[in-house]
Amino acid sequence: MDFKGKKVIALGERDGIQGAAVAAVARSAGAEVVLEMTHCFV
Amino acid sequence: MILGTPSAESSKLYAVTVSEGDPAWAGALAGVPLNIPAFHVLEPDVKDAADEAVYDTEIGISAMALEPETEEIIESLTEVRNGVTA
């Protein structure tokens, strides 16, 4: 999968992987992160 | 969409919601198929596309913690992308 130039929503979860970490990975793959958030269901 | 969800169930719920619409028919996306493909950050496709150093720094420890769930998570998202949501 080529993420270069793709717009990405990075949606993390507190009990899983944080949105900021997902966004950093997406950016390193060449994607443009248009929304980044971390949900918490506690 | 790239997810960082901790279980197969939550991953599938997000993936179905942004591809076919809210499966619970409770929210604003009920009956609204956005057709946005959902991937998990632990999927090999995502890992291979990312910078290795960034991936290890940001995801490394979490990937180990989620290791028991990883296979199920990937399976659930692959099913949704292939149109299997039942």
Backbone of each chain as nested JSON, in Angstrom:
{
  "chains": [
    {"id": "A", "residues": [
      {"number": 1, "name": "MET", "atoms": {"N": [0.856, -1.209, 0.0], "CA": [0.0, 0.0, 0.0], "C": [0.885, 1.248, 0.0]}},
      {"number": 2, "name": "ASP", "atoms": {"N": [0.617, 2.134, -0.95], "CA": [1.394, 3.373, -1.037], "C": [0.591, 4.523, -0.419]}},
      {"number": 3, "name": "PHE", "atoms": {"N": [1.12, 5.083, 0.651], "CA": [0.408, 6.154, 1.342], "C": [0.883, 7.541, 0.902]}},
      {"number": 4, "name": "LYS", "atoms": {"N": [1.844, 7.582, -0.016], "CA": [2.406, 8.875, -0.433], "C": [1.321, 9.779, -1.023]}},
      {"number": 5, "name": "GLY", "atoms": {"N": [1.201, 10.982, -0.45], "CA": [0.246, 11.955, -0.956], "C": [-1.195, 11.696, -0.565]}},
      {"number": 6, "name": "LYS", "atoms": {"N": [-1.455, 10.593, 0.128], "CA": [-2.831, 10.268, 0.539], "C": [-3.208, 11.064, 1.784]}},
      {"number": 7, "name": "LYS", "atoms": {"N": [-4.477, 11.43, 1.866], "CA": [-4.975, 12.084, 3.079], "C": [-5.384, 10.994, 4.069]}},
      {"number": 8, "name": "VAL", "atoms": {"N": [-4.934, 11.139, 5.302], "CA": [-5.147, 10.086, 6.292], "C": [-5.784, 10.632, 7.562]}},
      {"number": 9, "name": "ILE", "atoms": {"N": [-6.734, 9.87, 8.094], "CA": [-7.275, 10.13, 9.425], "C": [-6.541, 9.182, 10.372]}},
      {"number": 10, "name": "ALA", "atoms": {"N": [-5.871, 9.726, 11.378], "CA": [-5.143, 8.895, 12.345], "C": [-5.965, 8.825, 13.618]}},
      {"number": 11, "name": "LEU", "atoms": {"N": [-6.543, 7.658, 13.854], "CA": [-7.447, 7.521, 14.984], "C": [-6.878, 6.516, 15.988]}},
      {"number": 12, "name": "GLY", "atoms": {"N": [-6.402, 7.039, 17.085], "CA": [-5.824, 6.175, 18.108], "C": [-6.788, 5.941, 19.246]}},
      {"number": 13, "name": "GLU", "atoms": {"N": [-6.359, 5.072, 20.153], "CA": [-7.185, 4.794, 21.325], "C": [-6.272, 4.688, 22.533]}},
      {"number": 14, "name": "ARG", "atoms": {"N": [-6.735, 5.189, 23.661], "CA": [-5.894, 5.227, 24.848], "C": [-5.396, 3.836, 25.238]}},
      {"number": 15, "name": "ASP", "atoms": {"N": [-6.265, 2.844, 25.143], "CA": [-5.869, 1.49, 25.527], "C": [-5.113, 0.748, 24.432]}},
      {"number": 16, "name": "GLY", "atoms": {"N": [-4.95, 1.41, 23.292], "CA": [-4.228, 0.775, 22.192], "C": [-3.002, 1.601, 21.844]}},
      {"number": 17, "name": "ILE", "atoms": {"N": [-3.043, 2.234, 20.684], "CA": [-1.93, 3.072, 20.241], "C": [-2.438, 4.506, 20.08]}},
      {"number": 18, "name": "GLN", "atoms": {"N": [-1.706, 5.451, 20.631], "CA": [-2.117, 6.859, 20.628], "C": [-2.201, 7.418, 19.201]}},
      {"number": 19, "name": "GLY", "atoms": {"N": [-3.148, 8.335, 18.998], "CA": [-3.315, 8.962, 17.694], "C": [-2.051, 9.654, 17.204]}},
      {"number": 20, "name": "ALA", "atoms": {"N": [-1.313, 10.274, 18.118], "CA": [-0.095, 10.994, 17.729], "C": [0.939, 10.03, 17.143]}},
      {"number": 21, "name": "ALA", "atoms": {"N": [1.015, 8.827, 17.722], "CA": [1.967, 7.828, 17.22], "C": [1.528, 7.337, 15.84]}},
      {"number": 22, "name": "VAL", "atoms": {"N": [0.223, 7.114, 15.673], "CA": [-0.307, 6.673, 14.376], "C": [-0.037, 7.746, 13.319]}},
      {"number": 23, "name": "ALA", "atoms": {"N": [-0.236, 9.02, 13.717], "CA": [-0.021, 10.134, 12.782], "C": [1.449, 10.227, 12.383]}},
      {"number": 24, "name": "ALA", "atoms": {"N": [2.347, 10.034, 13.334], "CA": [3.781, 10.11, 13.028], "C": [4.171, 9.035, 12.014]}},
      {"number": 25, "name": "VAL", "atoms": {"N": [3.607, 7.847, 12.189], "CA": [3.887, 6.757, 11.25], "C": [3.332, 7.092, 9.866]}},
      {"number": 26, "name": "ALA", "atoms": {"N": [2.107, 7.621, 9.832], "CA": [1.482, 7.967, 8.551], "C": [2.303, 9.028, 7.818]}},
      {"number": 27, "name": "ARG", "atoms": {"N": [2.768, 10.039, 8.562], "CA": [3.584, 11.099, 7.944], "C": [4.898, 10.523, 7.419]}},
      {"number": 28, "name": "SER", "atoms": {"N": [5.472, 9.587, 8.171], "CA": [6.749, 9.009, 7.728], "C": [6.561, 8.166, 6.465]}},
      {"number": 29, "name": "ALA", "atoms": {"N": [5.318, 7.752, 6.218], "CA": [5.023, 6.984, 5.0], "C": [4.658, 7.907, 3.841]}},
      {"number": 30, "name": "GLY", "atoms": {"N": [4.704, 9.219, 4.091], "CA": [4.438, 10.187, 3.025], "C": [3.001, 10.641, 2.937]}},
      {"number": 31, "name": "ALA", "atoms": {"N": [2.181, 10.279, 3.93], "CA": [0.774, 10.675, 3.903], "C": [0.585, 12.053, 4.537]}},
      {"number": 32, "name": "GLU", "atoms": {"N": [-0.531, 12.692, 4.184], "CA": [-0.894, 13.962, 4.805], "C": [-1.966, 13.665, 5.859]}},
      {"number": 33, "name": "VAL", "atoms": {"N": [-1.652, 13.918, 7.119], "CA": [-2.612, 13.631, 8.192], "C": [-3.579, 14.806, 8.305]}},
      {"number": 34, "name": "VAL", "atoms": {"N": [-4.853, 14.558, 8.008], "CA": [-5.841, 15.635, 8.023], "C": [-6.605, 15.678, 9.341]}},
      {"number": 35, "name": "LEU", "atoms": {"N": [-6.572, 14.584, 10.076], "CA": [-7.251, 14.553, 11.379], "C": [-6.531, 13.555, 12.26]}},
      {"number": 36, "name": "GLU", "atoms": {"N": [-6.267, 13.971, 13.485], "CA": [-5.516, 13.111, 14.402], "C": [-6.194, 13.187, 15.761]}},
      {"number": 37, "name": "MET", "atoms": {"N": [-6.576, 12.043, 16.299], "CA": [-7.218, 12.082, 17.616], "C": [-6.986, 10.775, 18.365]}},
      {"number": 38, "name": "THR", "atoms": {"N": [-7.134, 10.864, 19.67], "CA": [-7.03, 9.676, 20.509], "C": [-8.314, 9.568, 21.314]}},
      {"number": 39, "name": "HIS", "atoms": {"N": [-9.014, 8.466, 21.159], "CA": [-10.249, 8.266, 21.917], "C": [-9.966, 7.556, 23.234]}},
      {"number": 40, "name": "CYS", "atoms": {"N": [-10.836, 7.814, 24.201], "CA": [-10.718, 7.171, 25.494], "C": [-12.125, 6.772, 25.936]}},
      {"number": 41, "name": "PHE", "atoms": {"N": [-12.309, 5.503, 26.234], "CA": [-13.654, 5.021, 26.569], "C": [-13.785, 4.655, 28.044]}},
      {"number": 42, "name": "VAL", "atoms": {"N": [-12.875, 5.179, 28.868], "CA": [-12.949, 4.874, 30.302], "C": [-13.963, 5.802, 30.957]}}
    ]},
    {"id": "B", "residues": [
      {"number": 1, "name": "MET", "atoms": {"N": [-8.102, 5.78, 6.494], "CA": [-8.037, 5.902, 7.938], "C": [-7.069, 4.857, 8.474]}},
      {"number": 2, "name": "ILE", "atoms": {"N": [-6.22, 5.29, 9.394], "CA": [-5.314, 4.348, 10.046], "C": [-5.647, 4.318, 11.536]}},
      {"number": 3, "name": "LEU", "atoms": {"N": [-5.898, 3.112, 12.032], "CA": [-6.369, 2.938, 13.399], "C": [-5.264, 2.501, 14.346]}},
      {"number": 4, "name": "GLY", "atoms": {"N": [-5.457, 2.843, 15.614], "CA": [-4.558, 2.361, 16.663], "C": [-5.361, 1.661, 17.741]}},
      {"number": 5, "name": "THR", "atoms": {"N": [-6.425, 1.026, 17.33], "CA": [-7.375, 0.4, 18.265], "C": [-6.807, -0.876, 18.889]}},
      {"number": 6, "name": "PRO", "atoms": {"N": [-7.271, -1.216, 20.11], "CA": [-6.653, -2.328, 20.838], "C": [-7.284, -3.701, 20.625]}},
      {"number": 7, "name": "SER", "atoms": {"N": [-8.392, -3.793, 19.884], "CA": [-9.021, -5.111, 19.73], "C": [-9.631, -5.254, 18.339]}},
      {"number": 8, "name": "ALA", "atoms": {"N": [-9.912, -6.506, 17.975], "CA": [-10.526, -6.772, 16.677], "C": [-11.925, -6.161, 16.603]}},
      {"number": 9, "name": "GLU", "atoms": {"N": [-12.66, -6.23, 17.729], "CA": [-14.036, -5.723, 17.748], "C": [-14.073, -4.214, 17.501]}},
      {"number": 10, "name": "SER", "atoms": {"N": [-13.248, -3.468, 18.246], "CA": [-13.266, -2.009, 18.08], "C": [-12.739, -1.615, 16.698]}},
      {"number": 11, "name": "SER", "atoms": {"N": [-11.755, -2.35, 16.207], "CA": [-11.212, -2.044, 14.877], "C": [-12.292, -2.213, 13.811]}},
      {"number": 12, "name": "LYS", "atoms": {"N": [-13.034, -3.308, 13.932], "CA": [-14.076, -3.598, 12.946], "C": [-15.191, -2.55, 13.002]}},
      {"number": 13, "name": "LEU", "atoms": {"N": [-15.544, -2.133, 14.226], "CA": [-16.608, -1.14, 14.383], "C": [-16.253, 0.167, 13.672]}},
      {"number": 14, "name": "TYR", "atoms": {"N": [-15.018, 0.642, 13.895], "CA": [-14.576, 1.872, 13.216], "C": [-14.553, 1.657, 11.708]}},
      {"number": 15, "name": "ALA", "atoms": {"N": [-13.992, 0.53, 11.282], "CA": [-13.817, 0.286, 9.85], "C": [-15.165, 0.216, 9.125]}},
      {"number": 16, "name": "VAL", "atoms": {"N": [-16.129, -0.477, 9.726], "CA": [-17.453, -0.584, 9.107], "C": [-18.133, 0.789, 9.08]}},
      {"number": 17, "name": "THR", "atoms": {"N": [-17.967, 1.545, 10.163], "CA": [-18.618, 2.858, 10.246], "C": [-18.148, 3.798, 9.135]}},
      {"number": 18, "name": "VAL", "atoms": {"N": [-16.83, 3.816, 8.866], "CA": [-16.342, 4.75, 7.839], "C": [-16.429, 4.186, 6.418]}},
      {"number": 19, "name": "SER", "atoms": {"N": [-16.712, 2.891, 6.291], "CA": [-16.831, 2.352, 4.937], "C": [-18.293, 2.188, 4.512]}},
      {"number": 20, "name": "GLU", "atoms": {"N": [-19.093, 1.577, 5.402], "CA": [-20.485, 1.3, 5.023], "C": [-21.517, 2.13, 5.762]}},
      {"number": 21, "name": "GLY", "atoms": {"N": [-21.087, 2.768, 6.839], "CA": [-22.025, 3.523, 7.664], "C": [-22.145, 2.88, 9.037]}},
      {"number": 22, "name": "ASP", "atoms": {"N": [-22.717, 3.604, 9.978], "CA": [-22.831, 3.145, 11.361], "C": [-23.634, 1.845, 11.458]}},
      {"number": 23, "name": "PRO", "atoms": {"N": [-22.994, 0.743, 11.875], "CA": [-23.718, -0.532, 11.934], "C": [-24.784, -0.562, 13.026]}},
      {"number": 24, "name": "ALA", "atoms": {"N": [-24.699, 0.328, 13.998], "CA": [-25.702, 0.379, 15.072], "C": [-26.888, 1.266, 14.682]}},
      {"number": 25, "name": "TRP", "atoms": {"N": [-26.768, 1.948, 13.565], "CA": [-27.803, 2.864, 13.101], "C": [-28.186, 3.88, 14.178]}},
      {"number": 26, "name": "ALA", "atoms": {"N": [-27.209, 4.302, 14.957], "CA": [-27.496, 5.218, 16.063], "C": [-26.907, 6.607, 15.833]}},
      {"number": 27, "name": "GLY", "atoms": {"N": [-25.836, 6.693, 15.051], "CA": [-25.141, 7.963, 14.912], "C": [-25.408, 8.656, 13.588]}},
      {"number": 28, "name": "ALA", "atoms": {"N": [-24.673, 9.734, 13.378], "CA": [-24.865, 10.558, 12.174], "C": [-24.489, 9.805, 10.897]}},
      {"number": 29, "name": "LEU", "atoms": {"N": [-23.684, 8.762, 11.012], "CA": [-23.256, 8.026, 9.818], "C": [-24.136, 6.812, 9.51]}},
      {"number": 30, "name": "ALA", "atoms": {"N": [-25.268, 6.697, 10.188], "CA": [-26.197, 5.597, 9.899], "C": [-26.647, 5.687, 8.443]}},
      {"number": 31, "name": "GLY", "atoms": {"N": [-26.41, 4.629, 7.688], "CA": [-26.833, 4.605, 6.285], "C": [-26.018, 5.511, 5.382]}},
      {"number": 32, "name": "VAL", "atoms": {"N": [-24.843, 5.952, 5.853], "CA": [-23.992, 6.837, 5.043], "C": [-22.672, 6.122, 4.728]}},
      {"number": 33, "name": "PRO", "atoms": {"N": [-22.571, 5.475, 3.579], "CA": [-21.332, 4.768, 3.24], "C": [-20.274, 5.733, 2.699]}},
      {"number": 34, "name": "LEU", "atoms": {"N": [-19.272, 6.032, 3.513], "CA": [-18.214, 6.956, 3.087], "C": [-17.159, 6.247, 2.232]}},
      {"number": 35, "name": "ASN", "atoms": {"N": [-17.151, 4.915, 2.281], "CA": [-16.183, 4.126, 1.497], "C": [-14.728, 4.512, 1.76]}},
      {"number": 36, "name": "ILE", "atoms": {"N": [-14.427, 4.842, 3.002], "CA": [-13.042, 5.147, 3.377], "C": [-12.384, 3.84, 3.836]}},
      {"number": 37, "name": "PRO", "atoms": {"N": [-11.318, 3.42, 3.165], "CA": [-10.665, 2.175, 3.591], "C": [-9.944, 2.361, 4.925]}},
      {"number": 38, "name": "ALA", "atoms": {"N": [-10.083, 1.379, 5.812], "CA": [-9.463, 1.466, 7.131], "C": [-8.341, 0.433, 7.258]}},
      {"number": 39, "name": "PHE", "atoms": {"N": [-7.223, 0.906, 7.76], "CA": [-6.07, 0.037, 8.021], "C": [-5.715, 0.16, 9.487]}},
      {"number": 40, "name": "HIS", "atoms": {"N": [-5.018, -0.835, 10.009], "CA": [-4.496, -0.724, 11.369], "C": [-3.003, -0.451, 11.278]}},
      {"number": 41, "name": "VAL", "atoms": {"N": [-2.517, 0.33, 12.225], "CA": [-1.096, 0.707, 12.18], "C": [-0.187, -0.519, 12.343]}},
      {"number": 42, "name": "LEU", "atoms": {"N": [-0.737, -1.622, 12.864], "CA": [0.068, -2.833, 13.031], "C": [0.108, -3.702, 11.767]}},
      {"number": 43, "name": "GLU", "atoms": {"N": [-0.67, -3.33, 10.744], "CA": [-0.683, -4.129, 9.514], "C": [0.653, -4.021, 8.775]}},
      {"number": 44, "name": "PRO", "atoms": {"N": [1.122, -5.136, 8.208], "CA": [2.4, -5.115, 7.476], "C": [2.437, -4.05, 6.378]}},
      {"number": 45, "name": "ASP", "atoms": {"N": [1.303, -3.796, 5.706], "CA": [1.254, -2.783, 4.648], "C": [1.661, -1.417, 5.173]}},
      {"number": 46, "name": "VAL", "atoms": {"N": [1.18, -1.1, 6.375], "CA": [1.481, 0.201, 6.981], "C": [2.933, 0.212, 7.463]}},
      {"number": 47, "name": "LYS", "atoms": {"N": [3.32, -0.852, 8.125], "CA": [4.686, -0.927, 8.653], "C": [5.723, -0.815, 7.533]}},
      {"number": 48, "name": "ASP", "atoms": {"N": [5.476, -1.515, 6.427], "CA": [6.429, -1.499, 5.312], "C": [6.524, -0.126, 4.653]}},
      {"number": 49, "name": "ALA", "atoms": {"N": [5.404, 0.614, 4.661], "CA": [5.395, 1.92, 4.006], "C": [6.046, 2.996, 4.875]}},
      {"number": 50, "name": "ALA", "atoms": {"N": [6.089, 2.754, 6.182], "CA": [6.581, 3.78, 7.11], "C": [8.099, 3.737, 7.23]}},
      {"number": 51, "name": "ASP", "atoms": {"N": [8.634, 4.85, 7.735], "CA": [10.058, 4.9, 8.045], "C": [10.328, 3.966, 9.23]}},
      {"number": 52, "name": "GLU", "atoms": {"N": [11.324, 3.106, 9.09], "CA": [11.562, 2.066, 10.087], "C": [11.889, 2.641, 11.473]}},
      {"number": 53, "name": "ALA", "atoms": {"N": [12.709, 3.669, 11.5], "CA": [13.114, 4.262, 12.79], "C": [11.914, 4.898, 13.482]}},
      {"number": 54, "name": "VAL", "atoms": {"N": [11.093, 5.621, 12.709], "CA": [9.902, 6.264, 13.279], "C": [8.948, 5.193, 13.791]}},
      {"number": 55, "name": "TYR", "atoms": {"N": [8.769, 4.144, 13.006], "CA": [7.84, 3.076, 13.396], "C": [8.293, 2.422, 14.703]}},
      {"number": 56, "name": "ASP", "atoms": {"N": [9.57, 2.112, 14.792], "CA": [10.073, 1.462, 16.008], "C": [9.918, 2.367, 17.224]}},
      {"number": 57, "name": "THR", "atoms": {"N": [10.186, 3.65, 17.051], "CA": [10.079, 4.591, 18.169], "C": [8.638, 4.77, 18.617]}},
      {"number": 58, "name": "GLU", "atoms": {"N": [7.733, 4.964, 17.661], "CA": [6.35, 5.317, 17.992], "C": [5.488, 4.098, 18.319]}},
      {"number": 59, "name": "ILE", "atoms": {"N": [5.739, 2.988, 17.673], "CA": [4.825, 1.847, 17.771], "C": [5.443, 0.646, 18.483]}},
      {"number": 60, "name": "GLY", "atoms": {"N": [6.772, 0.548, 18.476], "CA": [7.467, -0.641, 18.956], "C": [6.902, -1.297, 20.203]}},
      {"number": 61, "name": "ILE", "atoms": {"N": [6.865, -0.55, 21.304], "CA": [6.43, -1.138, 22.579], "C": [4.941, -1.489, 22.54]}},
      {"number": 62, "name": "SER", "atoms": {"N": [4.129, -0.594, 21.955], "CA": [2.693, -0.872, 21.866], "C": [2.435, -2.122, 21.027]}},
      {"number": 63, "name": "ALA", "atoms": {"N": [3.225, -2.303, 19.983], "CA": [3.05, -3.475, 19.12], "C": [3.281, -4.752, 19.919]}},
      {"number": 64, "name": "MET", "atoms": {"N": [4.264, -4.703, 20.805], "CA": [4.532, -5.885, 21.637], "C": [3.36, -6.141, 22.587]}},
      {"number": 65, "name": "ALA", "atoms": {"N": [2.82, -5.054, 23.16], "CA": [1.703, -5.187, 24.101], "C": [0.461, -5.736, 23.414]}},
      {"number": 66, "name": "LEU", "atoms": {"N": [0.267, -5.351, 22.143], "CA": [-0.944, -5.772, 21.411], "C": [-0.726, -7.056, 20.608]}},
      {"number": 67, "name": "GLU", "atoms": {"N": [0.445, -7.631, 20.749], "CA": [0.794, -8.798, 19.941], "C": [-0.241, -9.934, 19.97]}},
      {"number": 68, "name": "PRO", "atoms": {"N": [-0.819, -10.238, 21.168], "CA": [-1.816, -11.321, 21.187], "C": [-3.056, -11.031, 20.334]}},
      {"number": 69, "name": "GLU", "atoms": {"N": [-3.346, -9.746, 20.121], "CA": [-4.558, -9.354, 19.375], "C": [-4.28, -9.072, 17.902]}},
      {"number": 70, "name": "THR", "atoms": {"N": [-3.014, -8.934, 17.563], "CA": [-2.663, -8.399, 16.243], "C": [-3.271, -9.184, 15.081]}},
      {"number": 71, "name": "GLU", "atoms": {"N": [-3.151, -10.503, 15.137], "CA": [-3.634, -11.315, 14.025], "C": [-5.142, -11.128, 13.809]}},
      {"number": 72, "name": "GLU", "atoms": {"N": [-5.889, -11.121, 14.931], "CA": [-7.348, -10.942, 14.836], "C": [-7.711, -9.56, 14.314]}},
      {"number": 73, "name": "ILE", "atoms": {"N": [-6.965, -8.549, 14.756], "CA": [-7.226, -7.177, 14.299], "C": [-7.044, -7.091, 12.785]}},
      {"number": 74, "name": "ILE", "atoms": {"N": [-5.929, -7.621, 12.305], "CA": [-5.634, -7.557, 10.869], "C": [-6.69, -8.32, 10.07]}},
      {"number": 75, "name": "GLU", "atoms": {"N": [-7.075, -9.48, 10.602], "CA": [-8.093, -10.292, 9.931], "C": [-9.422, -9.531, 9.825]}},
      {"number": 76, "name": "SER", "atoms": {"N": [-9.813, -8.87, 10.914], "CA": [-11.106, -8.171, 10.912], "C": [-11.102, -7.015, 9.915]}},
      {"number": 77, "name": "LEU", "atoms": {"N": [-9.992, -6.291, 9.819], "CA": [-9.952, -5.158, 8.889], "C": [-9.844, -5.63, 7.441]}},
      {"number": 78, "name": "THR", "atoms": {"N": [-9.149, -6.727, 7.226], "CA": [-9.072, -7.282, 5.871], "C": [-10.463, -7.698, 5.401]}},
      {"number": 79, "name": "GLU", "atoms": {"N": [-11.229, -8.308, 6.315], "CA": [-12.602, -8.712, 5.967], "C": [-13.446, -7.504, 5.581]}},
      {"number": 80, "name": "VAL", "atoms": {"N": [-13.345, -6.427, 6.365], "CA": [-14.151, -5.235, 6.074], "C": [-13.756, -4.645, 4.719]}},
      {"number": 81, "name": "ARG", "atoms": {"N": [-12.455, -4.575, 4.449], "CA": [-12.009, -4.016, 3.155], "C": [-12.453, -4.902, 1.992]}},
      {"number": 82, "name": "ASN", "atoms": {"N": [-12.612, -6.195, 2.261], "CA": [-13.069, -7.112, 1.209], "C": [-14.587, -7.216, 1.153]}},
      {"number": 83, "name": "GLY", "atoms": {"N": [-15.259, -6.411, 1.975], "CA": [-16.721, -6.371, 1.917], "C": [-17.419, -7.414, 2.754]}},
      {"number": 84, "name": "VAL", "atoms": {"N": [-16.682, -8.09, 3.647], "CA": [-17.307, -9.077, 4.532], "C": [-17.517, -8.43, 5.89]}},
      {"number": 85, "name": "THR", "atoms": {"N": [-18.761, -8.11, 6.218], "CA": [-18.992, -7.408, 7.486], "C": [-19.967, -8.136, 8.403]}},
      {"number": 86, "name": "ALA", "atoms": {"N": [-20.489, -9.262, 7.965], "CA": [-21.47, -9.964, 8.787], "C": [-20.812, -10.61, 9.994]}}
    ]}
  ]
}
